[in-house]
Amino acid sequence: MTKPRINPFSTLFDLLIDFALIGMGVLLYYHFSVHALAPVTLSPIVVDLFGSKTLAVWVISGVPVLAGVLSLLRTLFRIIRKPFVSS
């Protein structure tokens, strides 16, 4: 019986999505906390929901970073467990 193998293009696409999520979270944090990149700000409703602007920014930017890091770890463990498809 043959072992299941990983398609390299699928893995590259997964890595691209993972790094895009992490980059989006970092960019959101930079935009809302460091320097505004566009004339967009947080809604007062969101700030009131979390209690402060700082906490709102951490949650809004942290969710995509956390999702990206968890997905990146899953992808890396999948790469370690299974060999690539030989083309």
C-alpha positions as CSV (number, residue, x, y, z in Angstrom):
1,M,0.0,0.0,0.0
2,T,1.4,3.4,-0.9
3,K,1.6,6.3,1.5
4,P,-0.5,9.4,0.8
5,R,1.5,12.2,-0.7
6,I,1.3,16.0,-0.7
7,N,0.8,18.0,-3.8
8,P,3.5,20.8,-3.8
9,F,1.1,23.3,-5.5
10,S,-1.5,22.8,-2.9
11,T,1.1,23.2,-0.1
12,L,2.3,26.5,-1.7
13,F,-1.2,27.8,-2.0
14,D,-1.9,26.9,1.7
15,L,1.3,28.7,2.7
16,L,0.3,31.7,0.7
17,I,-3.0,31.9,2.4
18,D,-1.4,31.5,5.9
19,F,1.1,34.3,5.3
20,A,-1.6,36.5,3.8
21,L,-3.7,36.1,7.0
22,I,-0.8,36.9,9.2
23,G,0.2,39.9,7.1
24,M,-3.4,41.2,7.1
25,G,-3.5,41.1,10.9
26,V,-0.2,42.9,11.1
27,L,-1.4,45.5,8.6
28,L,-4.6,46.1,10.5
29,Y,-2.6,46.6,13.7
30,Y,-0.3,49.0,12.0
31,H,-3.2,50.9,10.4
32,F,-5.2,51.3,13.6
33,S,-2.4,51.7,16.2
34,V,0.7,53.1,14.5
35,H,0.0,55.1,11.4
36,A,-3.3,55.4,9.4
37,L,-2.8,54.1,5.8
38,A,-6.3,55.3,4.7
39,P,-9.0,57.6,6.0
40,V,-10.7,54.7,7.8
41,T,-11.2,54.5,11.5
42,L,-12.8,52.1,14.0
43,S,-16.5,52.5,14.5
44,P,-17.5,53.8,17.9
45,I,-19.8,50.9,18.3
46,V,-16.8,48.5,18.0
47,V,-14.8,50.5,20.5
48,D,-17.7,50.5,22.9
49,L,-18.2,46.8,22.4
50,F,-14.7,46.0,23.6
51,G,-14.4,48.8,26.1
52,S,-11.3,50.6,24.6
53,K,-9.7,51.3,21.3
54,T,-6.6,49.3,22.2
55,L,-8.5,46.1,23.0
56,A,-10.6,46.5,19.9
57,V,-7.5,46.8,17.8
58,W,-5.9,43.8,19.4
59,V,-8.9,41.7,18.8
60,I,-9.5,42.8,15.2
61,S,-5.8,42.3,14.3
62,G,-5.3,39.3,16.5
63,V,-8.0,37.0,15.0
64,P,-6.4,36.8,11.5
65,V,-2.9,36.4,12.9
66,L,-4.1,33.6,15.2
67,A,-5.9,31.9,12.4
68,G,-2.9,32.2,10.1
69,V,-0.4,30.9,12.7
70,L,-2.6,27.9,13.5
71,S,-3.1,27.1,9.9
72,L,0.6,27.6,9.2
73,L,1.4,25.1,12.0
74,R,-1.1,22.6,10.6
75,T,0.5,23.0,7.1
76,L,4.0,22.5,8.5
77,F,3.0,19.4,10.5
78,R,1.3,18.0,7.4
79,I,4.5,18.6,5.4
80,I,6.6,16.8,8.0
81,R,4.3,13.8,8.2
82,K,3.8,13.1,4.5
83,P,6.3,13.2,1.6
84,F,5.8,15.2,-1.5
85,V,4.4,13.9,-4.8
86,S,7.2,13.2,-7.2
87,S,6.4,15.0,-10.5
